Amino acid sequence: MRRKQIVTVILVLLMWGTTSAQEKLTLDLEAAKEHALNYNLTIKNSGLAVDQSQQQLWEAISAGLPHINASADYSNALGAEISIQFDENAPPSTIPIKPTSNFNLNVNQLLFNGGYIVGIQTAKLAEKLAEKNQSKTKQDIVSQVIEGYYLVLLSEESLKILETNIANLREIYRKTEPMVKVGMIEELELDQLSVQVNSLDNALKSAERQYEMAKNLLRVQLGVTAETELELTETLAEVMDEKNTAELLMETSFDVAENIDYQLMDVQEEMTEKQIKMQKANYLPTLSGYYNYTEKILKPAFDMSPKHMVGLQMDIPIFASGERRSKVRQAKIDLETTRNNKALLEDQLSIQYKQLQFNLRSAYESHETQQKNVEVARRVYENIKRKYEQGMISGIELTTADNNYLQAETEYLNSMLEVLQAQNALNTLTGEVINN
């Protein structure tokens, strides 16, 4: 009885493990984007980088705040004595060295340093840069999720087309077999159909593998495990927004300031400007103050040390053989280089915007053509299929029409994907990828 209970418990645990491992996600495109923003590990790491930059800012601020240190010591001369002889004819006097112990409290405060304020400003810019990098990471991941979502939909619809086509051909093959047996159709026609069915079977297996690869890629982007089952609730036709395409095709101005790469370059320029100020601050003196308190726990026989001590310390840079001047000039060169790169990026983004608009227009025109082609190919295939079933044409003509129809369907799906990818690329450039 006890053995049976143990077996039952093991089975329940195995069933629970299987159920928990096979988590299922049902997602539309917006839900997929939201899931990636919450669970993608690359985005999480960018958030940690922002947290780290905030701690670095506080580190820079704390350098100018009071620093308090305490110390305690104990020393013992192990019975040694100090020998003092005031008269060479008299024997020397000895003073035993007593054990001593001190407690010290030291307070330091930076009063003036030229680089301190600049350092805080630079740390704030570093935090801003980390936040911009996080925004760019989110944008890139969302763009990848959109692409991955489209690829899964394309693979899924390609599978459906192949499955439907194979089912139709197998039905034709089933109807053709009796006609061959009674001599109405040559066996060669049946063989041709068999070859076509086998070829499509291989194509179907390849499409299934591509479908699984596309889902695995999307799983990585979503931040889920390989065992998570994905169910996408939309089709390519549903996610293809004709209105959005029309708006993107309109000739509009592009504000490069909305581009995340340009914003990153802006922050980089500010940081380079701060580096010039930082190097110039090295010419200024540094002033600090201190307070020291000493408590004698075990006092020596002769003690003149005061308990309280305050003081100021100023470090004045005088001559460094041109080192500081060289660093300032290097910082200015870096600033000029950054500004040149910024101007170059602005030109590149403007050209890229026009190119992406051209790509979208070309993809949309190709899609409209392929939409007409697939309708014609479907009608031709249905007509030839009826004629074949009536024995009016050969199997070669049927398989040719079938191949043409499959190719037209494939090109039509690819044209939809190209339009969606072009939309996504344009939205990514303009910074609208997360909002759309």
WOKA-V416103 format. One record per pair of residues at least 24 apart in sequence whose ideal C-beta (glycine too) atoms are under 8 Angstrom apart, sorted by sequence separation. I is the first residue (numbers start at 1). GAP is how many residues later the second one is. D is the distance in whole Angstrom. If there is no record, write none. Layout:
# WOKA-V416103
i=I gap=GAP d=D
i=I gap=GAP d=D
This chain:
# WOKA-V416103
i=75 gap=24 d=7
i=169 gap=24 d=6
i=173 gap=24 d=6
i=288 gap=24 d=7
i=289 gap=24 d=8
i=380 gap=24 d=7
i=381 gap=24 d=4
i=74 gap=25 d=7
i=75 gap=25 d=5
i=287 gap=25 d=7
i=288 gap=25 d=5
i=380 gap=25 d=7
i=74 gap=26 d=7
i=75 gap=26 d=8
i=287 gap=26 d=7
i=288 gap=26 d=8
i=74 gap=27 d=4
i=169 gap=27 d=6
i=170 gap=27 d=6
i=287 gap=27 d=5
i=377 gap=27 d=6
i=378 gap=27 d=6
i=73 gap=28 d=7
i=169 gap=28 d=5
i=286 gap=28 d=7
i=377 gap=28 d=5
i=72 gap=29 d=7
i=73 gap=29 d=5
i=285 gap=29 d=5
i=286 gap=29 d=5
i=72 gap=30 d=7
i=285 gap=30 d=6
i=377 gap=30 d=8
i=378 gap=30 d=8
i=72 gap=31 d=5
i=73 gap=31 d=8
i=166 gap=31 d=6
i=169 gap=31 d=7
i=285 gap=31 d=4
i=374 gap=31 d=8
i=377 gap=31 d=4
i=71 gap=32 d=8
i=72 gap=32 d=7
i=285 gap=32 d=7
i=376 gap=32 d=8
i=377 gap=32 d=8
i=70 gap=33 d=7
i=71 gap=33 d=5
i=284 gap=33 d=8
i=70 gap=34 d=7
i=166 gap=34 d=5
i=283 gap=34 d=6
i=374 gap=34 d=4
i=70 gap=35 d=5
i=71 gap=35 d=8
i=165 gap=35 d=6
i=166 gap=35 d=7
i=282 gap=35 d=6
i=373 gap=35 d=5
i=374 gap=35 d=6
i=69 gap=36 d=8
i=70 gap=36 d=7
i=68 gap=37 d=7
i=69 gap=37 d=5
i=374 gap=37 d=8
i=68 gap=38 d=7
i=162 gap=38 d=6
i=166 gap=38 d=6
i=370 gap=38 d=7
i=373 gap=38 d=7
i=374 gap=38 d=4
i=68 gap=39 d=5
i=69 gap=39 d=8
i=373 gap=39 d=7
i=67 gap=40 d=7
i=68 gap=40 d=8
i=66 gap=41 d=6
i=67 gap=41 d=5
i=162 gap=41 d=6
i=163 gap=41 d=7
i=283 gap=41 d=6
i=370 gap=41 d=5
i=371 gap=41 d=6
i=66 gap=42 d=7
i=67 gap=42 d=8
i=162 gap=42 d=5
i=282 gap=42 d=5
i=370 gap=42 d=4
i=66 gap=43 d=5
i=65 gap=44 d=8
i=370 gap=44 d=8
i=371 gap=44 d=8
i=159 gap=45 d=7
i=162 gap=45 d=6
i=279 gap=45 d=7
i=282 gap=45 d=7
i=367 gap=45 d=8
i=370 gap=45 d=4
i=64 gap=46 d=5
i=369 gap=46 d=8
i=63 gap=47 d=7
i=159 gap=48 d=5
i=279 gap=48 d=4
i=280 gap=48 d=6
i=367 gap=48 d=4
i=64 gap=49 d=7
i=158 gap=49 d=5
i=159 gap=49 d=7
i=279 gap=49 d=4
i=366 gap=49 d=5
i=367 gap=49 d=6
i=279 gap=51 d=8
i=367 gap=51 d=7
i=64 gap=52 d=5
i=155 gap=52 d=7
i=158 gap=52 d=8
i=159 gap=52 d=6
i=276 gap=52 d=6
i=279 gap=52 d=5
i=363 gap=52 d=7
i=366 gap=52 d=7
i=367 gap=52 d=5
i=63 gap=53 d=7
i=158 gap=53 d=8
i=278 gap=53 d=8
i=155 gap=55 d=5
i=156 gap=55 d=6
i=276 gap=55 d=4
i=363 gap=55 d=4
i=364 gap=55 d=5
i=63 gap=56 d=7
i=64 gap=56 d=8
i=155 gap=56 d=4
i=275 gap=56 d=4
i=276 gap=56 d=6
i=363 gap=56 d=5
i=363 gap=58 d=8
i=364 gap=58 d=8
i=60 gap=59 d=5
i=61 gap=59 d=6
i=152 gap=59 d=7
i=155 gap=59 d=5
i=272 gap=59 d=7
i=275 gap=59 d=7
i=276 gap=59 d=6
i=360 gap=59 d=7
i=363 gap=59 d=5
i=60 gap=60 d=5
i=154 gap=60 d=8
i=155 gap=60 d=8
i=275 gap=60 d=8
i=60 gap=62 d=8
i=61 gap=62 d=8
i=152 gap=62 d=5
i=272 gap=62 d=5
i=273 gap=62 d=6
i=360 gap=62 d=4
i=57 gap=63 d=7
i=60 gap=63 d=4
i=151 gap=63 d=4
i=152 gap=63 d=6
i=272 gap=63 d=4
i=359 gap=63 d=5
i=360 gap=63 d=6
i=59 gap=64 d=8
i=57 gap=66 d=4
i=148 gap=66 d=7
i=151 gap=66 d=7
i=152 gap=66 d=5
i=269 gap=66 d=7
i=272 gap=66 d=5
i=356 gap=66 d=7
i=359 gap=66 d=7
i=360 gap=66 d=6
i=56 gap=67 d=6
i=57 gap=67 d=6
i=151 gap=67 d=8
i=57 gap=69 d=7
i=148 gap=69 d=5
i=149 gap=69 d=6
i=269 gap=69 d=5
i=356 gap=69 d=5
i=357 gap=69 d=7
i=53 gap=70 d=8
i=56 gap=70 d=6
i=57 gap=70 d=5
i=148 gap=70 d=4
i=268 gap=70 d=6
i=269 gap=70 d=6
i=356 gap=70 d=5
i=56 gap=71 d=8
i=53 gap=73 d=5
i=54 gap=73 d=6
i=145 gap=73 d=7
i=148 gap=73 d=5
i=265 gap=73 d=7
i=269 gap=73 d=6
i=353 gap=73 d=8
i=356 gap=73 d=6
i=53 gap=74 d=4
i=53 gap=76 d=8
i=145 gap=76 d=5
i=156 gap=76 d=7
i=265 gap=76 d=7
i=266 gap=76 d=7
i=353 gap=76 d=6
i=50 gap=77 d=7
i=53 gap=77 d=4
i=144 gap=77 d=5
i=145 gap=77 d=7
i=265 gap=77 d=5
i=352 gap=77 d=6
i=353 gap=77 d=7
i=52 gap=78 d=7
i=53 gap=78 d=8
i=152 gap=78 d=7
i=157 gap=78 d=7
i=153 gap=79 d=6
i=157 gap=79 d=6
i=50 gap=80 d=5
i=141 gap=80 d=7
i=152 gap=80 d=6
i=262 gap=80 d=8
i=265 gap=80 d=6
i=349 gap=80 d=7
i=49 gap=81 d=5
i=50 gap=81 d=6
i=153 gap=81 d=7
i=153 gap=82 d=6
i=154 gap=82 d=6
i=149 gap=83 d=7
i=153 gap=83 d=5
i=262 gap=83 d=6
i=46 gap=84 d=8
i=49 gap=84 d=7
i=50 gap=84 d=5
i=261 gap=84 d=7
i=262 gap=84 d=7
i=49 gap=85 d=7
i=150 gap=86 d=7
i=153 gap=86 d=7
i=46 gap=87 d=6
i=47 gap=87 d=6
i=262 gap=87 d=6
i=46 gap=88 d=4
i=261 gap=88 d=7
i=150 gap=89 d=7
i=256 gap=89 d=8
i=149 gap=90 d=8
i=256 gap=90 d=5
i=259 gap=90 d=6
i=43 gap=91 d=8
i=46 gap=91 d=4
i=46 gap=92 d=7
i=256 gap=93 d=5
i=43 gap=94 d=6
i=256 gap=94 d=7
i=42 gap=95 d=6
i=43 gap=95 d=6
i=254 gap=95 d=7
i=254 gap=96 d=6
i=43 gap=98 d=6
i=42 gap=99 d=6
i=254 gap=99 d=4
i=37 gap=101 d=6
i=40 gap=101 d=5
i=37 gap=104 d=8
i=36 gap=105 d=6
i=37 gap=105 d=7
i=36 gap=106 d=6
i=251 gap=106 d=8
i=249 gap=108 d=7
i=33 gap=109 d=5
i=36 gap=109 d=5
i=248 gap=109 d=7
i=249 gap=111 d=6
i=33 gap=112 d=6
i=248 gap=112 d=6
i=249 gap=112 d=6
i=32 gap=113 d=5
i=33 gap=113 d=7
i=245 gap=115 d=7
i=249 gap=115 d=7
i=29 gap=117 d=7
i=32 gap=117 d=5
i=245 gap=119 d=6
i=29 gap=120 d=6
i=139 gap=121 d=6
i=27 gap=122 d=8
i=136 gap=124 d=5
i=135 gap=125 d=6
i=136 gap=125 d=7
i=132 gap=128 d=7
i=135 gap=128 d=8
i=136 gap=128 d=7
i=132 gap=131 d=5
i=133 gap=131 d=7
i=132 gap=132 d=5
i=129 gap=135 d=7
i=132 gap=135 d=6
i=129 gap=138 d=5
i=128 gap=139 d=5
i=129 gap=139 d=7
i=125 gap=142 d=6
i=129 gap=142 d=7
i=125 gap=145 d=5
i=126 gap=145 d=7
i=125 gap=146 d=5
i=122 gap=149 d=6
i=125 gap=149 d=6
i=122 gap=152 d=5
i=121 gap=153 d=6
i=122 gap=153 d=8
i=118 gap=156 d=6
i=122 gap=156 d=7
i=118 gap=159 d=5
i=119 gap=159 d=7
i=118 gap=160 d=5
i=115 gap=163 d=6
i=118 gap=163 d=6
i=114 gap=166 d=8
i=115 gap=166 d=4
i=114 gap=167 d=3
i=115 gap=167 d=7
i=113 gap=168 d=8
i=114 gap=168 d=7
i=114 gap=169 d=7
i=115 gap=169 d=8
i=114 gap=170 d=3
i=259 gap=170 d=6
i=113 gap=171 d=8
i=259 gap=171 d=7
i=260 gap=171 d=6
i=112 gap=172 d=8
i=114 gap=172 d=8
i=258 gap=172 d=6
i=259 gap=172 d=6
i=112 gap=173 d=7
i=113 gap=173 d=5
i=258 gap=173 d=5
i=112 gap=174 d=7
i=113 gap=174 d=8
i=245 gap=174 d=7
i=112 gap=175 d=4
i=113 gap=175 d=8
i=248 gap=175 d=6
i=254 gap=175 d=8
i=110 gap=176 d=8
i=111 gap=176 d=4
i=240 gap=176 d=6
i=254 gap=176 d=7
i=110 gap=177 d=8
i=111 gap=177 d=6
i=236 gap=177 d=7
i=110 gap=178 d=5
i=111 gap=178 d=6
i=245 gap=178 d=6
i=248 gap=178 d=6
i=109 gap=179 d=7
i=237 gap=179 d=7
i=240 gap=179 d=6
i=244 gap=179 d=7
i=248 gap=179 d=8
i=108 gap=180 d=6
i=109 gap=180 d=5
i=236 gap=180 d=5
i=240 gap=180 d=6
i=40 gap=181 d=7
i=108 gap=181 d=8
i=109 gap=181 d=7
i=236 gap=181 d=7
i=239 gap=181 d=7
i=40 gap=182 d=7
i=41 gap=182 d=6
i=108 gap=182 d=5
i=241 gap=182 d=8
i=39 gap=183 d=7
i=40 gap=183 d=4
i=107 gap=183 d=7
i=39 gap=184 d=3
i=106 gap=184 d=7
i=107 gap=184 d=4
i=236 gap=184 d=7
i=36 gap=185 d=6
i=38 gap=185 d=8
i=39 gap=185 d=7
i=106 gap=185 d=7
i=107 gap=185 d=8
i=32 gap=186 d=8
i=36 gap=186 d=5
i=106 gap=186 d=5
i=35 gap=187 d=5
i=36 gap=187 d=6
i=105 gap=187 d=7
i=106 gap=187 d=8
i=35 gap=188 d=7
i=104 gap=188 d=7
i=105 gap=188 d=4
i=35 gap=189 d=8
i=104 gap=189 d=7
i=105 gap=189 d=8
i=32 gap=190 d=6
i=104 gap=190 d=5
i=103 gap=191 d=7
i=104 gap=191 d=8
i=102 gap=192 d=6
i=103 gap=192 d=4
i=244 gap=192 d=7
i=102 gap=193 d=7
i=102 gap=194 d=6
i=103 gap=194 d=6
i=101 gap=195 d=8
i=102 gap=195 d=7
i=100 gap=196 d=7
i=101 gap=196 d=4
i=25 gap=197 d=7
i=101 gap=197 d=4
i=100 gap=198 d=5
i=25 gap=199 d=7
i=99 gap=199 d=5
i=100 gap=199 d=7
i=32 gap=200 d=8
i=98 gap=200 d=7
i=100 gap=200 d=5
i=23 gap=201 d=7
i=98 gap=201 d=8
i=111 gap=201 d=8
i=23 gap=202 d=7
i=98 gap=202 d=6
i=192 gap=202 d=8
i=193 gap=202 d=6
i=25 gap=203 d=6
i=27 gap=203 d=7
i=97 gap=203 d=7
i=98 gap=203 d=6
i=192 gap=203 d=4
i=196 gap=203 d=5
i=21 gap=204 d=8
i=23 gap=204 d=7
i=24 gap=204 d=7
i=25 gap=204 d=7
i=27 gap=204 d=7
i=28 gap=204 d=7
i=192 gap=204 d=6
i=195 gap=204 d=8
i=22 gap=205 d=6
i=23 gap=205 d=5
i=24 gap=205 d=4
i=25 gap=205 d=6
i=26 gap=205 d=5
i=27 gap=205 d=6
i=28 gap=205 d=5
i=29 gap=205 d=6
i=96 gap=205 d=8
i=189 gap=205 d=6
i=190 gap=205 d=7
i=193 gap=205 d=8
i=21 gap=206 d=5
i=22 gap=206 d=8
i=23 gap=206 d=7
i=24 gap=206 d=8
i=25 gap=206 d=7
i=27 gap=206 d=7
i=28 gap=206 d=5
i=95 gap=206 d=6
i=185 gap=206 d=6
i=189 gap=206 d=4
i=192 gap=206 d=8
i=193 gap=206 d=7
i=196 gap=206 d=6
i=22 gap=207 d=6
i=24 gap=207 d=7
i=26 gap=207 d=6
i=95 gap=207 d=8
i=184 gap=207 d=6
i=188 gap=207 d=7
i=192 gap=207 d=6
i=196 gap=207 d=8
i=29 gap=210 d=6
i=179 gap=212 d=7
i=172 gap=213 d=7
i=175 gap=214 d=7
i=172 gap=216 d=7
i=168 gap=217 d=8
i=172 gap=217 d=7
i=74 gap=224 d=7
i=72 gap=225 d=8
i=172 gap=226 d=8
i=169 gap=233 d=7
i=165 gap=237 d=7
i=165 gap=240 d=8
i=165 gap=241 d=6
i=162 gap=244 d=8
i=161 gap=245 d=7
i=161 gap=248 d=5
i=161 gap=249 d=8
i=158 gap=252 d=7
i=161 gap=252 d=8
i=158 gap=255 d=6
i=157 gap=256 d=6
i=154 gap=259 d=6
i=154 gap=260 d=8
i=154 gap=262 d=8
i=154 gap=263 d=5
i=151 gap=266 d=8
i=150 gap=267 d=6
i=150 gap=270 d=5
i=150 gap=271 d=7
i=146 gap=274 d=8
i=147 gap=274 d=7
i=150 gap=274 d=8
i=147 gap=277 d=6
i=146 gap=278 d=5
i=143 gap=281 d=6
i=143 gap=282 d=8
i=143 gap=284 d=8
i=143 gap=285 d=5
i=146 gap=287 d=7
i=140 gap=288 d=8
i=139 gap=289 d=6
i=143 gap=290 d=5
i=142 gap=291 d=6
i=139 gap=292 d=7
i=142 gap=292 d=5
i=139 gap=294 d=6
i=139 gap=295 d=6
i=138 gap=296 d=7
i=33 gap=401 d=7
